[in-house]
Amino acid sequence: MNRIATFINNFGGYARAKELRAAGFQTREISAMVVHGDLERVKPGLYRLTDHEFVGEHSSLVDVCRAVPDGVICLLSALDYFELTTFNPSEVYVAIHHESKPPKIACPPIKPYFFRERFYTPGIEHIQTKSGEIRIYGREKSICDMFRYRNKLGEDLALEALKLYLRQKDASIASLMKFASLCQAKTIMLPYLKALVT
């Protein structure tokens, strides 16, 4: 392992260009590692070591959270993480504060959604994985967001998530209703919920 790879490995497999330059590494050395496939450019100024030992199943979610500082994994990607959908998203769905600039990220492909403050702040969880930390909306918030975006993403996917959630032992109707109110999805969700729990 060369000096750059060792340095990045000690940083958890990720490093920013300014950190590499501050450590005395030249831009041409970094570029050469990208060309050889040893480094992956996540976004301008952020690199990931391709063979880092902690890169695992949720590494794409970690990549997005590192590359988009105010990003929160949401909607179908959150449901996929919590195993509340049979849909396999080809992009990482990420919520951005509506006042933020559109994120520029090369890899993995993302699907940004701009959330207003009242929808953006509630329900964020911080989950530690082997690849790093993931900022993600919890199960209840993610389901309610799906109902909020049902016309764009499909009511069938929102309903599937609700059904799968209600089968879980720790499902909480009270928590679900709290987020349904916050997400302005209570009116549409309530008939489904009554039908499923009676």
MDTraj code that builds the backbone (N, CA, C; nanometers):
import mdtraj as md
import numpy as np

residues = "MET ASN ARG ILE ALA THR PHE ILE ASN ASN PHE GLY GLY TYR ALA ARG ALA LYS GLU LEU ARG ALA ALA GLY PHE GLN THR ARG GLU ILE SER ALA MET VAL VAL HIS GLY ASP LEU GLU ARG VAL LYS PRO GLY LEU TYR ARG LEU THR ASP HIS GLU PHE VAL GLY GLU HIS SER SER LEU VAL ASP VAL CYS ARG ALA VAL PRO ASP GLY VAL ILE CYS LEU LEU SER ALA LEU ASP TYR PHE GLU LEU THR THR PHE ASN PRO SER GLU VAL TYR VAL ALA ILE HIS HIS GLU SER LYS PRO PRO LYS ILE ALA CYS PRO PRO ILE LYS PRO TYR PHE PHE ARG GLU ARG PHE TYR THR PRO GLY ILE GLU HIS ILE GLN THR LYS SER GLY GLU ILE ARG ILE TYR GLY ARG GLU LYS SER ILE CYS ASP MET PHE ARG TYR ARG ASN LYS LEU GLY GLU ASP LEU ALA LEU GLU ALA LEU LYS LEU TYR LEU ARG GLN LYS ASP ALA SER ILE ALA SER LEU MET LYS PHE ALA SER LEU CYS GLN ALA LYS THR ILE MET LEU PRO TYR LEU LYS ALA LEU VAL THR".split()
xyz = np.array([
    [0.0856, -0.1196, 0.0000],
    [0.0000, 0.0000, 0.0000],
    [0.0893, 0.1246, 0.0000],
    [0.0649, 0.2176, -0.0950],
    [0.1491, 0.3368, -0.1006],
    [0.1134, 0.4368, 0.0098],
    [0.1898, 0.5448, 0.0169],
    [0.1739, 0.6410, 0.1266],
    [0.0357, 0.7067, 0.1268],
    [-0.0152, 0.7413, 0.0072],
    [-0.1470, 0.8055, -0.0010],
    [-0.2556, 0.7097, 0.0475],
    [-0.2472, 0.5845, 0.0004],
    [-0.3471, 0.4848, 0.0397],
    [-0.3444, 0.4620, 0.1903],
    [-0.2239, 0.4563, 0.2470],
    [-0.2112, 0.4382, 0.3929],
    [-0.2737, 0.5556, 0.4670],
    [-0.2460, 0.6763, 0.4180],
    [-0.3011, 0.7971, 0.4797],
    [-0.4539, 0.7958, 0.4760],
    [-0.5107, 0.7654, 0.3593],
    [-0.6571, 0.7646, 0.3444],
    [-0.7193, 0.6527, 0.4266],
    [-0.6528, 0.5391, 0.4303],
    [-0.7012, 0.4257, 0.5093],
    [-0.7143, 0.4647, 0.6558],
    [-0.6201, 0.5441, 0.7042],
    [-0.6234, 0.5899, 0.8437],
    [-0.7351, 0.6914, 0.8696],
    [-0.7879, 0.7503, 0.7616],
    [-0.8978, 0.8458, 0.7725],
    [-1.0328, 0.7762, 0.7517],
    [-1.0339, 0.6440, 0.7562],
    [-1.1585, 0.5700, 0.7394],
    [-1.1930, 0.5428, 0.5950],
    [-1.0946, 0.5547, 0.5051],
    [-1.1172, 0.5227, 0.3641],
    [-1.1558, 0.6411, 0.2791],
    [-1.1751, 0.7583, 0.3413],
    [-1.2144, 0.8802, 0.2705],
    [-1.1150, 0.9914, 0.3025],
    [-1.0955, 1.0816, 0.2077],
    [-1.0144, 1.2010, 0.2345],
    [-1.0522, 1.3113, 0.1368],
    [-1.0428, 1.4331, 0.1841],
    [-1.0666, 1.5488, 0.0983],
    [-0.9344, 1.5946, 0.0383],
    [-0.9436, 1.6573, -0.0788],
    [-0.8241, 1.7026, -0.1499],
    [-0.7392, 1.7945, -0.0623],
    [-0.8042, 1.8835, 0.0137],
    [-0.7287, 1.9782, 0.0971],
    [-0.6532, 1.9048, 0.2076],
    [-0.7105, 1.7925, 0.2581],
    [-0.6415, 1.7136, 0.3603],
    [-0.5192, 1.6454, 0.3009],
    [-0.5335, 1.5965, 0.1783],
    [-0.4221, 1.5299, 0.1100],
    [-0.3100, 1.6293, 0.0782],
    [-0.3482, 1.7474, 0.0318],
    [-0.2464, 1.8499, 0.0012],
    [-0.1767, 1.8969, 0.1288],
    [-0.2549, 1.9106, 0.2364],
    [-0.1965, 1.9535, 0.3643],
    [-0.0974, 1.8498, 0.4177],
    [-0.1180, 1.7237, 0.3803],
    [-0.0276, 1.6162, 0.4234],
    [0.0942, 1.6044, 0.3325],
    [0.1010, 1.6898, 0.2299],
    [0.2194, 1.6932, 0.1431],
    [0.2083, 1.6129, 0.0153],
    [0.0896, 1.5605, -0.0165],
    [0.0731, 1.4828, -0.1396],
    [0.0441, 1.5756, -0.2578],
    [0.0990, 1.5416, -0.3736],
    [0.0841, 1.6232, -0.4936],
    [-0.0440, 1.5857, -0.5690],
    [-0.1001, 1.6838, -0.6383],
    [-0.2225, 1.6614, -0.7175],
    [-0.2002, 1.5523, -0.8212],
    [-0.0812, 1.5502, -0.8827],
    [-0.0534, 1.4492, -0.9868],
    [-0.0529, 1.3069, -0.9287],
    [-0.0073, 1.2926, -0.8021],
    [-0.0079, 1.1612, -0.7373],
    [-0.1527, 1.1134, -0.7155],
    [-0.2354, 1.2066, -0.6711],
    [-0.3772, 1.1747, -0.6464],
    [-0.4449, 1.1365, -0.7779],
    [-0.4201, 1.2158, -0.8831],
    [-0.4791, 1.1898, -1.0150],
    [-0.4360, 1.0539, -1.0689],
    [-0.3098, 1.0193, -1.0478],
    [-0.2580, 0.8901, -1.0961],
    [-0.3300, 0.7744, -1.0282],
    [-0.3608, 0.7889, -0.8997],
    [-0.4327, 0.6830, -0.8277],
    [-0.5763, 0.6689, -0.8785],
    [-0.6368, 0.7814, -0.9164],
    [-0.7725, 0.7766, -0.9733],
    [-0.7696, 0.7036, -1.1073],
    [-0.6708, 0.7376, -1.1920],
    [-0.6564, 0.6742, -1.3243],
    [-0.6343, 0.5238, -1.3110],
    [-0.5551, 0.4829, -1.2122],
    [-0.5268, 0.3402, -1.1918],
    [-0.6401, 0.2654, -1.1215],
    [-0.7409, 0.3389, -1.0760],
    [-0.8551, 0.2741, -1.0109],
    [-0.8367, 0.2472, -0.8626],
    [-0.7292, 0.3025, -0.8037],
    [-0.7066, 0.2832, -0.6601],
    [-0.7883, 0.3807, -0.5762],
    [-0.8203, 0.4951, -0.6371],
    [-0.9012, 0.5971, -0.5707],
    [-1.0246, 0.6241, -0.6541],
    [-1.1340, 0.6513, -0.5881],
    [-1.2572, 0.6874, -0.6576],
    [-1.2941, 0.8299, -0.6196],
    [-1.3243, 0.9112, -0.7190],
    [-1.3634, 1.0501, -0.6943],
    [-1.5137, 1.0519, -0.6673],
    [-1.5529, 1.0716, -0.5442],
    [-1.6943, 1.0733, -0.5058],
    [-1.7601, 1.2015, -0.5561],
    [-1.6915, 1.3129, -0.5364],
    [-1.7345, 1.4431, -0.5869],
    [-1.6097, 1.5301, -0.5924],
    [-1.6161, 1.6460, -0.6553],
    [-1.4970, 1.7313, -0.6580],
    [-1.4428, 1.7561, -0.5177],
    [-1.3179, 1.7163, -0.4972],
    [-1.2531, 1.7392, -0.3686],
    [-1.2714, 1.6306, -0.2649],
    [-1.3431, 1.5215, -0.2979],
    [-1.3635, 1.4115, -0.2028],
    [-1.3318, 1.2792, -0.2711],
    [-1.2447, 1.2011, -0.2078],
    [-1.2002, 1.0740, -0.2643],
    [-1.2267, 0.9591, -0.1681],
    [-1.2443, 0.8407, -0.2283],
    [-1.2642, 0.7194, -0.1494],
    [-1.1670, 0.6134, -0.1976],
    [-1.1063, 0.5438, -0.1058],
    [-1.0160, 0.4333, -0.1375],
    [-1.1009, 0.3153, -0.1844],
    [-1.0778, 0.2676, -0.3070],
    [-1.1681, 0.1671, -0.3648],
    [-1.1652, 0.0329, -0.2921],
    [-1.0489, -0.0055, -0.2369],
    [-1.0426, -0.1366, -0.1711],
    [-1.0407, -0.1261, -0.0183],
    [-1.0919, -0.0144, 0.0329],
    [-1.0943, 0.0018, 0.1793],
    [-1.1753, -0.1113, 0.2414],
    [-1.1237, -0.1693, 0.3463],
    [-1.1821, -0.2908, 0.4040],
    [-1.3219, -0.2722, 0.4621],
    [-1.3610, -0.1477, 0.4949],
    [-1.4922, -0.1267, 0.5542],
    [-1.6000, -0.0943, 0.4517],
    [-1.5636, -0.0847, 0.3235],
    [-1.6649, -0.0575, 0.2217],
    [-1.7547, -0.1793, 0.2104],
    [-1.8809, -0.1617, 0.2388],
    [-1.9714, -0.2753, 0.2422],
    [-2.1046, -0.2460, 0.1785],
    [-2.2029, -0.3146, 0.2286],
    [-2.3368, -0.3141, 0.1716],
    [-2.3995, -0.1741, 0.1624],
    [-2.3725, -0.0894, 0.2613],
    [-2.4353, 0.0437, 0.2645],
    [-2.3379, 0.1556, 0.2288],
    [-2.2298, 0.1200, 0.1598],
    [-2.1262, 0.2196, 0.1316],
    [-2.1764, 0.3336, 0.0438],
    [-2.2703, 0.3065, -0.0464],
    [-2.3211, 0.4133, -0.1324],
    [-2.3968, 0.5180, -0.0503],
    [-2.4668, 0.4755, 0.0551],
    [-2.5377, 0.5701, 0.1422],
    [-2.4379, 0.6546, 0.2208],
    [-2.3291, 0.5908, 0.2655],
    [-2.2235, 0.6625, 0.3371],
    [-2.1576, 0.7632, 0.2433],
    [-2.1311, 0.7211, 0.1190],
    [-2.0710, 0.8114, 0.0196],
    [-2.1535, 0.9386, 0.0048],
    [-2.2851, 0.9213, -0.0073],
    [-2.3738, 1.0366, -0.0262],
    [-2.3727, 1.1252, 0.0977],
    [-2.3763, 1.0654, 0.2159],
    [-2.3763, 1.1445, 0.3390],
    [-2.2459, 1.2216, 0.3573],
    [-2.1362, 1.1636, 0.3123],
    [-2.0072, 1.2343, 0.3203],
    [-1.9989, 1.3451, 0.2158],
    [-2.0511, 1.3182, 0.0966],
    [-2.0398, 1.4134, -0.0141],
    [-2.1408, 1.5268, -0.0059],
    [-2.2547, 1.5005, 0.0580],
    [-2.3605, 1.6010, 0.0699],
    [-2.3814, 1.6275, 0.2193],
    [-2.3085, 1.7267, 0.2750],
    [-2.3079, 1.7462, 0.4206],
    [-2.4446, 1.7640, 0.4858],
    [-2.5419, 1.8229, 0.4138],
    [-2.6751, 1.8385, 0.4739],
    [-2.7753, 1.7386, 0.4158],
    [-2.7256, 1.6380, 0.3475],
    [-2.8139, 1.5378, 0.2875],
    [-2.8625, 1.4357, 0.3891],
    [-2.9861, 1.3894, 0.3707],
    [-3.0445, 1.2864, 0.4573],
    [-3.1049, 1.1792, 0.3667],
    [-3.0658, 1.0551, 0.3851],
    [-3.1200, 0.9458, 0.3043],
    [-3.2707, 0.9384, 0.3286],
    [-3.3474, 0.9318, 0.2200],
    [-3.4933, 0.9421, 0.2342],
    [-3.5667, 0.8501, 0.1377],
    [-3.6989, 0.8540, 0.1509],
    [-3.7914, 0.7896, 0.0574],
    [-3.7507, 0.6457, 0.0260],
    [-3.7378, 0.6097, -0.1012],
    [-3.7163, 0.4695, -0.1373],
    [-3.5835, 0.4136, -0.0871],
    [-3.4795, 0.4976, -0.0786],
    [-3.3509, 0.4491, -0.0271],
    [-3.3606, 0.4193, 0.1223],
    [-3.4345, 0.5019, 0.1955],
    [-3.4552, 0.4767, 0.3383],
    [-3.5386, 0.3499, 0.3581],
    [-3.6437, 0.3352, 0.2784],
    [-3.7270, 0.2143, 0.2887],
    [-3.6454, 0.0899, 0.2574],
    [-3.5582, 0.0997, 0.1572],
    [-3.4731, -0.0130, 0.1197],
    [-3.3796, -0.0484, 0.2362],
    [-3.3218, 0.0515, 0.2996],
    [-3.2319, 0.0282, 0.4130],
    [-3.3046, -0.0450, 0.5263],
    [-3.4266, -0.0017, 0.5547],
    [-3.5043, -0.0607, 0.6647],
    [-3.5831, -0.1852, 0.6220],
    [-3.5631, -0.2290, 0.4979],
    [-3.6318, -0.3479, 0.4436],
    [-3.7829, -0.3319, 0.4480],
    [-3.8278, -0.2135, 0.4030],
    [-3.9711, -0.1843, 0.3976],
    [-4.0196, -0.1701, 0.2539],
    [-3.9446, -0.2254, 0.1605],
    [-3.9863, -0.2226, 0.0206],
    [-3.9212, -0.3386, -0.0540],
    [-3.9892, -0.3836, -0.1586],
    [-3.9296, -0.4840, -0.2474],
    [-3.8654, -0.4157, -0.3678],
    [-3.8793, -0.2831, -0.3743],
    [-3.8219, -0.2041, -0.4830],
    [-3.6723, -0.1853, -0.4581],
    [-3.5927, -0.1997, -0.5640],
    [-3.4479, -0.1834, -0.5516],
    [-3.4055, -0.0554, -0.6231],
    [-3.3899, 0.0554, -0.5508],
    [-3.3594, 0.1825, -0.6172],
    [-3.2223, 0.1829, -0.6839],
    [-3.2158, 0.2359, -0.8063],
    [-3.0887, 0.2441, -0.8788],
    [-3.0145, 0.3729, -0.8463],
    [-3.0828, 0.4663, -0.7785],
    [-3.0232, 0.5918, -0.7347],
    [-3.0411, 0.6035, -0.5842],
    [-2.9582, 0.6852, -0.5214],
    [-2.9740, 0.7102, -0.3783],
    [-3.0638, 0.8326, -0.3625],
    [-3.1777, 0.8128, -0.2989],
    [-3.2732, 0.9217, -0.2740],
    [-3.2256, 0.9989, -0.1519],
    [-3.2042, 1.1279, -0.1706],
    [-3.1483, 1.2087, -0.0620],
    [-3.2251, 1.3397, -0.0481],
    [-3.2629, 1.3716, 0.0763],
    [-3.3331, 1.4969, 0.1052],
    [-3.2302, 1.6059, 0.1314],
    [-3.2544, 1.7220, 0.0720],
    [-3.1685, 1.8389, 0.0880],
    [-3.2565, 1.9527, 0.1403],
    [-3.2007, 2.0350, 0.2266],
    [-3.2750, 2.1522, 0.2720],
    [-3.3057, 2.2407, 0.1518],
    [-3.4269, 2.2923, 0.1438],
    [-3.4717, 2.3622, 0.0223],
    [-3.3906, 2.4885, -0.0091],
    [-3.3166, 2.5396, 0.0893],
    [-3.2344, 2.6579, 0.0648],
    [-3.0928, 2.6223, 0.0200],
    [-3.0610, 2.4931, 0.0163],
    [-2.9268, 2.4503, -0.0230],
    [-2.9111, 2.4480, -0.1749],
    [-2.7866, 2.4523, -0.2191],
    [-2.7575, 2.4409, -0.3620],
    [-2.7687, 2.2953, -0.4045],
    [-2.8048, 2.2697, -0.5311],
    [-2.8094, 2.1310, -0.5790],
    [-2.6729, 2.0641, -0.5624],
    [-2.6685, 1.9436, -0.5088],
    [-2.5396, 1.8772, -0.4862],
    [-2.4741, 1.8320, -0.6162],
    [-2.3411, 1.8398, -0.6201],
    [-2.2645, 1.7899, -0.7349],
    [-2.1866, 1.6688, -0.6873],
    [-2.2294, 1.5528, -0.7281],
    [-2.1654, 1.4285, -0.6855],
    [-2.1545, 1.3354, -0.8056],
    [-2.0344, 1.2835, -0.8266],
    [-2.0075, 1.2010, -0.9448],
    [-2.0571, 1.0580, -0.9273],
    [-2.0414, 1.0046, -0.8091],
    [-2.0749, 0.8648, -0.7845],
    [-2.1054, 0.8485, -0.6355],
    [-2.2078, 0.7753, -0.5976],
    [-2.3082, 0.7069, -0.6793],
    [-2.4133, 0.8037, -0.7326],
    [-2.4957, 0.7597, -0.8302],
    [-2.6025, 0.8469, -0.8805],
    [-2.7034, 0.8776, -0.7698],
    [-2.7472, 1.0032, -0.7643],
    [-2.8419, 1.0423, -0.6588],
    [-2.9688, 1.1013, -0.7185],
    [-3.0738, 1.0978, -0.6391],
    [-3.2025, 1.1584, -0.6741],
    [-3.2347, 1.2556, -0.5612],
    [-3.2009, 1.3854, -0.5779],
    [-3.2238, 1.4794, -0.4687],
    [-3.3685, 1.5278, -0.4610],
    [-3.4165, 1.5460, -0.3392],
    [-3.5483, 1.6043, -0.3131],
    [-3.5264, 1.7204, -0.2170],
    [-3.5800, 1.8360, -0.2521],
    [-3.5609, 1.9544, -0.1697],
    [-3.6780, 1.9685, -0.0722],
    [-3.6485, 1.9494, 0.0559],
    [-3.7499, 1.9521, 0.1615],
    [-3.7490, 2.0887, 0.2296],
    [-3.8685, 2.1438, 0.2520],
    [-3.8789, 2.2649, 0.3334],
    [-3.8467, 2.2292, 0.4784],
    [-3.8114, 2.3291, 0.5563],
    [-3.7650, 2.3092, 0.6939],
    [-3.8577, 2.2187, 0.7752],
    [-3.9883, 2.2390, 0.7663],
    [-4.0825, 2.1615, 0.8493],
    [-4.0819, 2.0131, 0.8143],
    [-4.0427, 1.9802, 0.6895],
    [-4.0344, 1.8399, 0.6485],
    [-3.8917, 1.7859, 0.6608],
    [-3.7945, 1.8776, 0.6574],
    [-3.6534, 1.8369, 0.6539],
    [-3.6004, 1.7939, 0.7908],
    [-3.6284, 1.8713, 0.8939],
    [-3.5652, 1.8508, 1.0254],
    [-3.6155, 1.7300, 1.1049],
    [-3.7471, 1.7039, 1.1129],
    [-3.7939, 1.5942, 1.2001],
    [-3.7554, 1.4559, 1.1479],
    [-3.7261, 1.3673, 1.2425],
    [-3.7105, 1.2252, 1.2105],
    [-3.5742, 1.1809, 1.1622],
    [-3.4720, 1.2674, 1.1707],
    [-3.3383, 1.2283, 1.1247],
    [-3.2729, 1.1372, 1.2282],
    [-3.2189, 1.0252, 1.1809],
    [-3.1452, 0.9325, 1.2668],
    [-3.0009, 0.9241, 1.2173],
    [-2.9092, 0.8987, 1.3084],
    [-2.7674, 0.8821, 1.2737],
    [-2.7309, 0.7370, 1.3042],
    [-2.6980, 0.6623, 1.2003],
    [-2.6710, 0.5197, 1.2155],
    [-2.5254, 0.4916, 1.1785],
    [-2.4556, 0.4243, 1.2692],
    [-2.3165, 0.3871, 1.2438],
    [-2.3117, 0.2513, 1.1744],
    [-2.2445, 0.2451, 1.0603],
    [-2.2252, 0.1191, 0.9888],
    [-2.0751, 0.0936, 0.9778],
    [-2.0370, -0.0203, 0.9266],
    [-1.8944, -0.0508, 0.9078],
    [-1.8298, 0.0459, 0.8089],
    [-1.9098, 0.1001, 0.7172],
    [-1.8566, 0.1921, 0.6169],
    [-1.8497, 0.3360, 0.6682],
    [-1.9222, 0.3669, 0.7757],
    [-1.9271, 0.5039, 0.8268],
    [-2.0685, 0.5395, 0.8698],
    [-2.0900, 0.6662, 0.8982],
    [-2.2211, 0.7109, 0.9488],
    [-2.3180, 0.7408, 0.8352],
    [-2.4430, 0.7039, 0.8580],
    [-2.5511, 0.7344, 0.7645],
    [-2.6504, 0.8265, 0.8351],
    [-2.6841, 0.9383, 0.7695],
    [-2.7948, 1.0236, 0.8158],
    [-2.9169, 0.9810, 0.7353],
    [-3.0197, 0.9394, 0.8054],
    [-3.1348, 0.8790, 0.7375],
    [-3.2621, 0.9094, 0.8156],
    [-3.3730, 0.9259, 0.7454],
    [-3.5004, 0.9400, 0.8154],
    [-3.5425, 0.8032, 0.8672],
    [-3.5985, 0.8024, 0.9885],
    [-3.6443, 0.6786, 1.0492],
    [-3.7600, 0.6168, 0.9719],
    [-3.8002, 0.4997, 1.0142],
    [-3.9022, 0.4221, 0.9424],
    [-4.0336, 0.4985, 0.9275],
    [-4.0825, 0.5525, 1.0395],
    [-4.2137, 0.6187, 1.0371],
    [-4.2115, 0.7430, 0.9479],
    [-4.1059, 0.8235, 0.9615],
    [-4.0946, 0.9448, 0.8794],
    [-4.0844, 0.9077, 0.7308],
    [-4.0077, 0.8041, 0.7005],
    [-3.9890, 0.7623, 0.5604],
    [-4.1205, 0.7159, 0.4977],
    [-4.2001, 0.6417, 0.5737],
    [-4.3301, 0.5957, 0.5238],
    [-4.4213, 0.7149, 0.4972],
    [-4.4245, 0.8085, 0.5909],
    [-4.5115, 0.9262, 0.5752],
    [-4.4658, 1.0145, 0.4597],
    [-4.3339, 1.0257, 0.4401],
    [-4.2823, 1.0989, 0.3241],
    [-4.3247, 1.0311, 0.1935],
    [-4.3269, 0.8980, 0.1949],
    [-4.3707, 0.8254, 0.0746],
    [-4.5157, 0.8585, 0.0406],
    [-4.5997, 0.8684, 0.1423],
    [-4.7396, 0.9067, 0.1159],
    [-4.7473, 1.0515, 0.0684],
    [-4.6573, 1.1359, 0.1182],
    [-4.6537, 1.2752, 0.0739],
    [-4.6136, 1.2845, -0.0739],
    [-4.5261, 1.1925, -0.1165],
    [-4.4801, 1.1910, -0.2561],
    [-4.5460, 1.0794, -0.3380],
    [-4.6621, 1.0348, -0.2915],
    [-4.7284, 0.9196, -0.3558],
    [-4.7572, 0.9426, -0.5042],
    [-4.7881, 1.0667, -0.5435],
    [-4.8195, 1.0934, -0.6851],
    [-4.6974, 1.0832, -0.7749],
    [-4.5796, 1.1071, -0.7178],
    [-4.4557, 1.0968, -0.7959],
    [-4.3953, 0.9575, -0.7915],
    [-4.4043, 0.8947, -0.6752],
    [-4.3337, 0.7676, -0.6557],
    [-4.4252, 0.6456, -0.6539],
    [-4.5545, 0.6673, -0.6453],
    [-4.6478, 0.5548, -0.6495],
    [-4.7084, 0.5225, -0.5144],
    [-4.8407, 0.5269, -0.5094],
    [-4.9112, 0.4971, -0.3850],
    [-4.8929, 0.3517, -0.3452],
    [-4.8716, 0.2649, -0.4453],
    [-4.8534, 0.1221, -0.4168],
    [-4.7271, 0.0980, -0.3337],
    [-4.6199, 0.1743, -0.3613],
    [-4.4968, 0.1592, -0.2849],
    [-4.5131, 0.2110, -0.1422],
    [-4.5878, 0.3193, -0.1280],
    [-4.6150, 0.3745, 0.0050],
    [-4.6982, 0.2754, 0.0868],
    [-4.7973, 0.2156, 0.0251],
    [-4.8844, 0.1202, 0.0933],
    [-4.8088, -0.0072, 0.1301],
    [-4.7211, -0.0532, 0.0403],
    [-4.6394, -0.1711, 0.0695],
    [-4.5527, -0.1456, 0.1930],
    [-4.4924, -0.0277, 0.2002],
    [-4.4072, 0.0074, 0.3142],
    [-4.4881, 0.0083, 0.4440],
    [-4.6088, 0.0629, 0.4382],
    [-4.6954, 0.0672, 0.5559],
    [-4.7304, -0.0743, 0.6020],
    [-4.7644, -0.1610, 0.5087],
    [-4.7990, -0.2998, 0.5428],
    [-4.6807, -0.3721, 0.6075],
    [-4.5622, -0.3567, 0.5477],
    [-4.4431, -0.4237, 0.6013],
    [-4.4069, -0.3694, 0.7391],
    [-4.4249, -0.2408, 0.7579],
    [-4.3952, -0.1795, 0.8878],
    [-4.4877, -0.2346, 0.9963],
    [-4.6160, -0.2451, 0.9657],
    [-4.7145, -0.2904, 1.0647],
    [-4.6929, -0.4360, 1.1066],
    [-4.6179, -0.5109, 1.0263],
    [-4.5873, -0.6502, 1.0622],
    [-4.4730, -0.6588, 1.1633],
    [-4.3998, -0.5493, 1.1803],
    [-4.2857, -0.5511, 1.2714],
    [-4.3323, -0.5404, 1.4165],
    [-4.2639, -0.6134, 1.5052],
    [-4.3054, -0.6216, 1.6457],
    [-4.3054, -0.4862, 1.7150],
    [-4.2101, -0.3988, 1.6764],
    [-4.1993, -0.2698, 1.7444],
    [-4.2687, -0.1564, 1.6694],
    [-4.3604, -0.1915, 1.5799],
    [-4.4356, -0.0880, 1.5071],
    [-4.5153, -0.0029, 1.6056],
    [-4.5143, 0.1274, 1.5823],
    [-4.5828, 0.2194, 1.6738],
    [-4.6824, 0.3053, 1.5961],
    [-4.8102, 0.2812, 1.6191],
    [-4.9148, 0.3602, 1.5529],
    [-4.9046, 0.5069, 1.5958],
    [-4.8742, 0.5288, 1.7238],
    [-4.8638, 0.6657, 1.7763],
    [-4.7529, 0.7433, 1.7050],
    [-4.6379, 0.6783, 1.6880],
    [-4.5249, 0.7435, 1.6198],
    [-4.5576, 0.7683, 1.4731],
    [-4.6245, 0.6731, 1.4121],
    [-4.6650, 0.6853, 1.2722],
    [-4.7595, 0.8039, 1.2541],
    [-4.8552, 0.8170, 1.3450],
    [-4.9513, 0.9272, 1.3372],
    [-4.8864, 1.0631, 1.3627],
    [-4.7864, 1.0639, 1.4507],
    [-4.7131, 1.1881, 1.4778],
    [-4.6467, 1.2384, 1.3494],
    [-4.5786, 1.1487, 1.2794],
    [-4.5102, 1.1885, 1.1556],
    [-4.6087, 1.2107, 1.0404],
    [-4.7203, 1.1399, 1.0431],
    [-4.8226, 1.1618, 0.9407],
    [-4.8744, 1.3052, 0.9490],
    [-4.8923, 1.3549, 1.0712],
    [-4.9360, 1.4940, 1.0906],
    [-4.8284, 1.5914, 1.0450],
    [-4.7039, 1.5648, 1.0843],
    [-4.5924, 1.6515, 1.0463],
    [-4.5734, 1.6579, 0.8946],
    [-4.5961, 1.5434, 0.8282],
    [-4.5751, 1.5343, 0.6836],
    [-4.7011, 1.5687, 0.6022],
    [-4.8056, 1.6097, 0.6722],
    [-4.9337, 1.6417, 0.6080],
    [-4.9853, 1.5237, 0.5243],
    [-4.9720, 1.4048, 0.5832],
    [-5.0146, 1.2833, 0.5133],
    [-5.1220, 1.2072, 0.5913],
    [-5.1697, 1.2645, 0.7004],
    [-5.2630, 1.1936, 0.7890],
    [-5.3948, 1.1595, 0.7195],
    [-5.4474, 1.2526, 0.6440],
    [-5.5777, 1.2321, 0.5790],
    [-5.5739, 1.1150, 0.4819],
    [-5.4652, 1.1062, 0.4033],
    [-5.4550, 0.9983, 0.3049],
    [-5.4194, 0.8648, 0.3714],
    [-5.3421, 0.8696, 0.4802],
    [-5.2959, 0.7459, 0.5444],
    [-5.4001, 0.6812, 0.6338],
    [-5.4814, 0.7619, 0.7003],
    [-5.5725, 0.7107, 0.8022],
    [-5.6666, 0.5997, 0.7537],
    [-5.7306, 0.6133, 0.6371],
    [-5.8179, 0.5044, 0.5902],
    [-5.7419, 0.3729, 0.5700],
    [-5.6215, 0.3803, 0.5146],
    [-5.5398, 0.2599, 0.4959],
    [-5.5047, 0.1981, 0.6308],
    [-5.4650, 0.2841, 0.7244],
    [-5.4242, 0.2372, 0.8546],
    [-5.5386, 0.1676, 0.9270],
    [-5.6566, 0.2263, 0.9218],
    [-5.7752, 0.1657, 0.9860],
    [-5.8075, 0.0304, 0.9238],
    [-5.7944, 0.0210, 0.7929],
    [-5.8245, -0.1046, 0.7232],
    [-5.7230, -0.2136, 0.7588],
    [-5.5980, -0.1740, 0.7799],
    [-5.4913, -0.2713, 0.8046],
    [-5.4826, -0.3177, 0.9487],
    [-5.5289, -0.2364, 1.0415],
    [-5.5146, -0.2746, 1.1839],
    [-5.6433, -0.3297, 1.2444],
    [-5.7524, -0.3303, 1.1679],
    [-5.8778, -0.3835, 1.2227],
    [-5.8999, -0.5268, 1.1782],
])
top = md.Topology()
chain = top.add_chain()
for i, resn in enumerate(residues, 1):
    res = top.add_residue(resn, chain, resSeq=i)
    for name in ("N", "CA", "C"):
        top.add_atom(name, md.element.get_by_symbol(name[0]), res)
traj = md.Trajectory(xyz[None], top)
